[in-house]
Amino acid sequence: MPDPYAASRTAGERIEALYGRPVAELAADAVPDSMRYALLNSFDALQYADRAVTFHAEQLHRLTHPDRAIESVDVGHISDGTRRLAHAVTVRDSHAQVLGDVLNSLVRVPDATSPASAEPQALAVSPAPPPAAPTEPARSR
């Protein structure tokens, strides 16, 4: 059976590799409205989504266990459980995609004074120069 928490486990490992510290330490001193704070909030949302997928899958397995007789009243619960599981998977996959994209855009930049305090930086992209102003006056009609 695949690891039910693979998405959040992978993201956590990438965050720890990026910052060079465990996620728990990073969360302890994260400053609100900072990139690290936003990244850790996204990571928490992904962990929650992973747990939701597991919860709804287990609930659906209980409802459809082979040793259990399914009655007409159970059909609605099974249908609802299937819908909730599909929604949880969609939410989890969305969080994993966004967090993965953000993590892919960050690189570890070593600090010249202290390599242990290096913070990830977004890749710098130089903006395109503004269009050149016309050198001749505009003609009038």
N, C-alpha and C positions, 0 to 999 in steps of 0.2 A: 504494500500500500504506500502511495507517495506521502511524503512529509506534509501534514496539513498546515504547517507554519513555515513552509519553505520561502514564501515571498517576504515575510517580515524578518526571518532569520538571515536571508541573503542581504536585505537592506541594512539590517543592524551591523552585519560584518563589514559592509562597504562604508558605513558611517564611521565605525571604529577605525578602519584602515585610513580613512580620509583625515580624521582628527588625531589619530594616534593615541586615543584614550577610550576606555569603555563607555558605552552609552549612558550608564547610570551616572558616571562622573560628569559627562557632558551636560546631562539634564540638571544636575545639582547647581551648576553655576551659569546656566543659560540665561542671557539677558533678554527680557521681552522685547519684541519688535526687532530682533536680530535675525540674521540668516540661520544661525544655528538653532534658535528657538523655533523658527518656522519649520526647519528641517525635522526637528525632533517632534513637533506636533504632527507633521505628516507621517512620521514613523509610528507614532502612537495610534493614529487613525488606521494605518495599515495593520498593526497588531490587533486592534479591535475587530477589523474586518476579517482577519484570519480566524479569530476566535468565533465570530458569527458564522462563518462557513462551517466550522467544525460542529458548533452547536446545532445548526439546522440539519446538517447531514446525520448527526447522531439521533436527532429527534425523528427524522424520516425513517432511519433504520429501525428504530423502536416501533414505529407505526406499521412497518411492512415486514417485520421479522417473520421468517417462515413458520415458526411455531405458534404464531398468533393468528387467530381467526379474524378476518377483516369483515366487519359488518357494514351495513349501508351508512350508518352514522359516521364511520371512519373515512369514507370516501372524500368528504369535504375537508377533513383534517389532513389527509394525504395530499390532496390537491393544493391546499394552503401551504403545507410544508414544502412541497415542490416549488411553488412560486417563491416562497421566502428563501429557499436555498439558491435558486437561480438569481434572485436579487442580490443576495450576499456575495455570490461569486462575481457578479458584475461589479459590485462596489469594490471588492477586494482587488480585482484585476485593474480597475481604474486607478485606485490608490497606488498600486504597484507600478503601473505605467508612469504616472506623474512623478512619483518619488524616484524611480529609476532614471527618468529624463533629467531631473534636477541633479541627481548624483553624477550622472554622466557629464553634466556641464561644469562640474567643479573639479578642480585639481589641487593637489597638495603643493603648496609653494613653500619651500624651505626659507626660514628666516635666517639672515646672515648672523644674527647675534645668538639665537637659541633655536636649534632645530626642533626641540620638544614643543615649542610654543607656536609652531607654524599653524596658521589657520588656512583653510581652503579658500580659494579666490575664484570668482567667476572668470572665465576666459575673457580677456579684453579684446574687443573688436573695434578697430578704428572706424569712426563714422565716415561716410562718403563726403568729400568736400562739397560745399554748396555750389550751385551753378554760378558760373562767372557772370558778372553784371555786364550788360551791353556797353560797349565803349562809345558807340555813336548815339546821338540823340534820336529819339523816335520820330519818324516822319508824321506829319499831320496831313490831313486831307485838304 
